Amino acid sequence: MKISLILTAVLFISTVTANAQNSKVVAAWNYLTEFQRDGSEEAILKAREAINEATTHEKTMANAKTWNYKGMIELAILGSEAHQDLAPEAMKAATEAFEKSIELDTKKRFKDDNVQNLRFLINSIYTSGSDFYNAKDYKSAYGEFSQILEIRDLIDANTKKAEPMDTASLQAGAICAQNAGLDDEAMTLYQKMYDANIKEDYVLKGLSGLNKKAGNDAKAKALREEARALFPDNQGLLIDEINEMLTAGENEAAMNLLEEAIANEPDKAELHFALGSAKDTQKDYEGARAAYEKAVELNPDYFDAYYNLGAIYYNQAAEITKKMNELGLDEQDAYDKYQVESVELFKTALPFFEKGHNINKTDRNTLIALKEIYAKTGDFENSNAMKALLETE
């Protein structure tokens, strides 16, 4: 009899505890109702306090209703003007709560409500992701867009009709992942769009660049060619292909494409500069000079073009100087001839380096070139001035 009394007492205590926790769920709902009816900002915080207790107690933490209520309370906080400081936290908590409710809701009692609320939250999460993107916090932005895609998958799994692919979130997620250096994640998203036959220029460009970076040169090239075939008038893709060719040493093919690009955009200084670089590589100095001069004509502040113009003559002078040093002591006439030629080339290079220096005062290569040219042409005062600048850098 004594044992029975003890068991009865234990059962009574358990029932009281369970009822107490259920009352927290009810209290949370009542506070939420009060907030919705009267706009009481204090009530919504009390609702959160009550539901948080219920979500951590073993008697109510496994109930789908508990988490559904939790989601609705956090959603109310998210929309409350008085609690905007809690909005990011509330958005995250609401999303997790509705997802948890779906997981626990074996009888599907709250399915439609949970799905509808998750669908509503997508807009807020997208805005948050955009804010992170604008702040150049690409990793956090990727996290937001990635969560949207997870929510989309969860919604699809709990509705009879699959929704259209969220290409906006896929694109945003892929771009943010790529900018954040999350190459595998970016590749997965771009590939998902490609496999769904979403062969937009940004998809092909993204996949090509990532495959190139991963060392998959053949696949990168195939994607680049596919992109050019699908978007023949896209200058960005054309320039990307030119850069790849120049990097691979395919200068002849690159120059043909550059001529095509320049025909489409004759006033784009960067294209003339790229053409100059390609001709420079092939030691077509006259062609390179003409292209660089066109670049600075279009953009008078084009530092790289001025530098390369100077380098054309500086490098030729350096080659002659090397020949001078290889001459024997009995070859004075040849030495004197080379001396005159090298000085003239250095003098020709000088104004280009000076213009470049006026645009970029701190470029070390320009300072080194000027120091040497001034010395070679007998202007030791300016040569020492360049030397002093180099020592302060």
C-alpha positions in Angstrom: 0.0 0.0 0.0 2.8 2.3 0.8 4.5 1.6 -2.5 1.2 2.4 -4.4 0.9 5.8 -2.6 4.5 6.7 -3.7 3.8 5.7 -7.3 0.5 7.7 -7.2 2.4 10.7 -5.9 5.0 10.4 -8.7 2.3 10.2 -11.3 0.6 13.2 -9.8 3.8 15.3 -9.9 4.5 14.3 -13.5 1.0 15.3 -14.5 1.3 18.7 -12.8 4.7 19.3 -14.5 3.3 18.4 -17.9 0.3 20.6 -17.4 2.6 23.5 -16.3 4.6 23.2 -19.5 1.4 23.0 -21.6 0.2 26.1 -19.8 3.4 27.9 -21.2 2.3 27.0 -24.7 -1.2 28.3 -24.0 0.2 31.5 -22.3 2.4 32.1 -25.3 -0.6 31.9 -27.6 -2.6 34.2 -25.4 0.2 36.8 -25.3 0.5 36.6 -29.1 -3.2 37.1 -29.4 -3.0 40.1 -27.1 -0.2 41.6 -29.3 -2.2 41.0 -32.5 -5.3 42.5 -30.9 -3.9 45.5 -28.9 -0.4 45.9 -30.4 1.1 45.4 -26.9 4.9 45.3 -27.4 5.3 43.9 -23.9 3.0 41.1 -24.7 5.0 39.8 -27.6 8.2 39.6 -25.5 6.2 37.7 -22.8 5.0 35.4 -25.5 8.6 34.7 -26.5 9.6 34.1 -23.0 6.8 31.6 -22.4 7.3 29.7 -25.7 11.1 29.5 -25.2 10.5 27.7 -21.9 8.2 25.3 -23.7 10.7 24.6 -26.5 13.3 23.6 -24.0 11.2 21.3 -21.8 11.1 17.6 -22.5 7.3 17.5 -22.2 6.6 20.1 -24.9 9.8 20.4 -27.0 8.8 17.6 -29.3 5.4 19.0 -30.1 4.9 20.4 -33.6 2.4 22.9 -32.1 5.1 24.3 -29.8 7.4 25.1 -32.7 4.6 26.4 -34.8 3.7 28.9 -32.1 7.4 29.8 -31.7 7.6 30.6 -35.4 4.5 32.8 -35.3 5.8 34.7 -32.3 9.2 35.3 -33.8 7.4 36.3 -37.0 5.4 38.9 -35.1 8.6 40.3 -33.5 10.2 40.5 -37.0 7.3 42.7 -38.1 7.2 44.8 -35.0 8.5 48.4 -35.5 9.4 48.6 -31.8 11.6 45.6 -31.9 13.6 46.1 -35.1 16.8 45.5 -33.1 15.6 41.9 -32.7 14.7 41.5 -36.3 17.7 39.5 -37.6 17.5 37.2 -34.6 13.8 36.8 -35.0 14.0 36.0 -38.7 16.5 33.2 -38.1 14.5 31.9 -35.1 11.2 31.9 -37.0 12.7 30.0 -39.9 14.2 27.4 -37.7 11.0 27.1 -35.7 8.7 26.4 -38.7 11.3 24.0 -40.1 11.3 22.2 -36.8 7.5 22.1 -36.7 7.4 20.5 -40.1 9.9 17.9 -39.0 7.8 17.0 -35.9 4.4 17.3 -37.5 3.8 13.6 -38.4 0.1 14.2 -38.7 0.5 17.2 -40.9 -1.8 19.3 -38.7 0.3 22.5 -39.1 1.8 21.7 -42.6 -0.1 24.4 -44.6 0.5 27.1 -41.9 4.2 26.2 -41.7 4.7 26.2 -45.4 2.9 29.5 -45.9 4.9 31.2 -43.2 8.2 29.9 -44.6 7.2 31.2 -48.0 6.5 34.6 -46.4 10.0 34.6 -44.7 11.8 34.1 -48.0 11.4 37.8 -48.9 12.9 38.9 -45.6 15.8 36.5 -46.0 16.4 37.7 -49.5 16.5 41.3 -48.4 19.0 40.4 -45.6 21.2 38.6 -48.2 21.1 41.7 -50.5 22.1 43.9 -47.6 25.1 41.6 -46.8 26.0 41.6 -50.5 25.9 45.4 -50.8 28.1 45.6 -47.7 30.5 43.2 -49.5 30.1 40.5 -46.8 29.7 37.8 -49.4 30.1 34.9 -47.1 27.1 36.0 -44.9 25.1 36.9 -48.1 25.8 33.4 -49.4 24.5 31.9 -46.1 21.2 33.8 -46.5 20.6 32.8 -50.2 21.6 29.2 -49.4 19.0 29.1 -46.7 16.4 30.3 -49.1 17.2 27.4 -51.4 17.0 25.0 -48.5 13.5 26.4 -47.6 12.5 26.0 -51.2 13.5 22.3 -51.1 11.5 21.9 -47.9 8.4 23.5 -49.3 8.6 21.3 -52.4 8.8 18.2 -50.2 5.7 19.3 -48.4 3.5 20.4 -51.3 1.9 18.4 -54.1 3.0 20.7 -56.9 6.7 21.7 -57.2 7.3 25.4 -57.4 9.3 27.0 -60.3 13.1 27.0 -59.7 14.2 30.1 -57.8 16.8 31.3 -60.3 17.2 34.7 -58.6 18.4 33.0 -55.3 20.5 30.5 -57.2 22.2 33.3 -59.1 22.7 35.4 -56.1 24.0 32.5 -54.0 26.4 31.4 -56.8 27.8 34.9 -57.2 28.2 35.5 -53.5 29.8 32.1 -53.0 32.3 32.8 -55.8 33.1 36.2 -54.4 33.6 34.7 -50.9 36.0 32.1 -52.3 33.6 29.2 -51.7 34.4 27.7 -55.1 32.8 24.3 -54.5 29.5 25.8 -53.3 29.5 28.2 -56.3 30.2 25.4 -58.7 27.3 23.3 -57.3 24.8 26.2 -57.8 26.0 27.1 -61.3 25.9 23.4 -62.2 22.4 23.1 -60.9 21.2 25.9 -63.2 23.2 24.5 -66.1 21.7 21.0 -65.7 18.2 22.6 -65.6 19.1 24.1 -69.0 19.4 27.6 -67.6 22.3 28.5 -69.9 22.5 32.2 -69.3 25.7 34.1 -69.9 26.5 34.4 -66.2 26.0 30.7 -65.6 28.4 29.7 -68.4 30.9 32.4 -67.5 30.8 31.3 -63.8 31.2 27.6 -64.6 34.0 28.3 -67.1 35.9 30.5 -64.6 35.6 28.0 -61.8 36.6 25.0 -63.9 39.6 27.0 -65.1 40.6 27.8 -61.6 40.2 24.1 -60.6 42.5 23.0 -63.5 39.8 21.6 -65.7 41.0 23.5 -68.7 39.2 21.4 -71.4 35.9 21.8 -69.7 36.5 25.5 -69.1 37.3 26.0 -72.8 34.2 24.1 -73.9 31.9 26.2 -71.7 33.6 29.4 -72.9 33.0 28.3 -76.5 29.4 27.4 -75.8 28.8 30.8 -74.2 30.3 32.6 -77.2 28.1 30.6 -79.6 25.0 31.3 -77.6 25.9 35.0 -77.0 28.0 36.2 -79.9 27.4 39.9 -79.2 28.3 39.7 -75.5 31.5 41.8 -75.2 32.2 40.6 -71.7 32.4 37.0 -72.8 34.5 38.0 -75.8 37.0 39.8 -73.6 37.1 36.8 -71.2 38.0 34.5 -74.1 40.7 36.9 -75.3 42.3 37.0 -71.8 42.3 33.2 -71.7 44.0 33.1 -75.1 46.6 35.6 -74.1 47.3 33.8 -70.9 47.7 30.5 -72.9 50.0 32.2 -75.3 47.5 32.0 -78.2 48.4 35.5 -79.3 47.4 35.1 -83.0 43.9 33.9 -82.2 43.6 36.5 -79.4 44.5 39.3 -81.8 41.8 38.2 -84.3 39.2 38.3 -81.5 40.5 41.7 -80.3 40.1 43.1 -83.8 36.5 41.8 -83.7 36.0 43.3 -80.2 37.4 46.7 -81.3 35.2 46.8 -84.3 32.2 46.4 -81.9 33.5 48.9 -79.4 36.1 51.2 -81.0 36.1 53.7 -78.1 37.0 51.1 -75.4 40.6 51.9 -74.3 41.0 48.6 -72.6 40.6 46.7 -75.9 43.3 48.8 -77.6 45.6 48.2 -74.6 45.0 44.4 -74.8 45.7 44.5 -78.5 49.0 46.3 -77.8 49.9 43.7 -75.2 49.4 40.9 -77.7 51.5 42.7 -80.4 54.1 43.5 -77.8 54.5 39.8 -76.9 55.1 39.1 -80.6 57.7 41.9 -80.7 55.5 43.8 -83.2 56.6 47.1 -81.6 55.1 49.4 -84.2 51.8 47.7 -83.9 52.0 47.7 -80.1 52.9 51.4 -80.0 50.0 52.3 -82.3 47.5 50.4 -80.1 48.9 51.8 -76.8 48.8 55.4 -78.2 45.1 54.8 -79.2 44.5 53.6 -75.6 45.9 56.8 -74.1 44.1 58.9 -76.7 40.8 57.5 -75.5 41.9 57.5 -71.8 44.6 60.2 -71.0 45.0 58.8 -67.5 45.7 55.2 -68.6 48.8 54.5 -66.5 49.4 51.0 -67.8 49.4 52.1 -71.4 51.9 54.9 -70.7 54.1 52.4 -68.8 54.0 49.9 -71.7 54.8 52.6 -74.2 57.9 53.5 -72.3 58.8 49.9 -71.8 58.8 49.3 -75.6 61.7 51.7 -76.0 63.4 51.0 -72.7 63.6 47.2 -73.4 65.0 47.8 -76.8 67.6 50.1 -75.3 68.4 47.4 -72.7 68.9 44.9 -75.4 71.4 47.2 -77.1 73.2 47.8 -73.8 73.6 44.1 -73.4 75.2 43.9 -76.9 77.5 46.8 -75.9 78.7 44.8 -72.8 79.5 41.8 -75.0 81.8 43.8 -77.3 85.6 43.4 -77.1 88.0 46.2 -76.3 88.9 46.6 -80.0 85.3 47.3 -81.1 85.1 50.9 -80.0 83.3 52.1 -83.2 80.5 49.5 -82.7 80.3 50.4 -79.0 79.9 54.1 -79.8 77.2 53.4 -82.4 75.3 51.3 -80.0 75.7 54.0 -77.3 74.1 56.6 -79.5 71.2 54.2 -80.4 70.5 53.2 -76.7 70.5 56.8 -75.5 68.1 57.8 -78.3 65.8 54.9 -77.2 66.0 55.9 -73.6 65.1 59.5 -74.5 62.1 58.3 -76.5 61.0 56.2 -73.5 61.4 59.0 -71.0 58.2 61.1 -71.6 56.0 58.0 -71.4 57.4 57.1 -68.0 57.2 60.7 -66.9 53.5 60.8 -67.8 53.0 57.5 -66.0 54.7 58.8 -63.0 52.5 61.9 -62.9 49.5 59.6 -62.8 50.9 57.1 -60.3 53.6 58.6 -58.1 54.4 55.5 -56.1 54.8 52.8 -58.8 58.3 51.3 -58.1 58.9 50.0 -61.6 58.3 53.4 -63.0 60.7 55.0 -60.5 63.4 52.4 -61.3 63.0 53.0 -65.0 63.2 56.8 -64.5 66.3 56.5 -62.3 68.1 54.5 -64.9 67.0 56.6 -67.9 68.0 59.9 -66.2 71.4 58.4 -65.4 71.9 57.0 -68.9 71.1 60.4 -70.4 73.3 62.3 -68.0 70.5 63.9 -65.8 72.0 62.8 -62.5 69.9 65.3 -60.5 66.7 63.7 -61.5 68.2 60.3 -61.2 69.1 60.9 -57.6 65.6 62.3 -56.9 64.1 59.0 -58.2 66.6 57.1 -56.1 65.5 59.1 -53.0 61.9 58.3 -53.7 62.6 54.6 -54.0 64.4 54.7 -50.6 61.3 56.2 -49.0 58.9 53.6 -50.4 
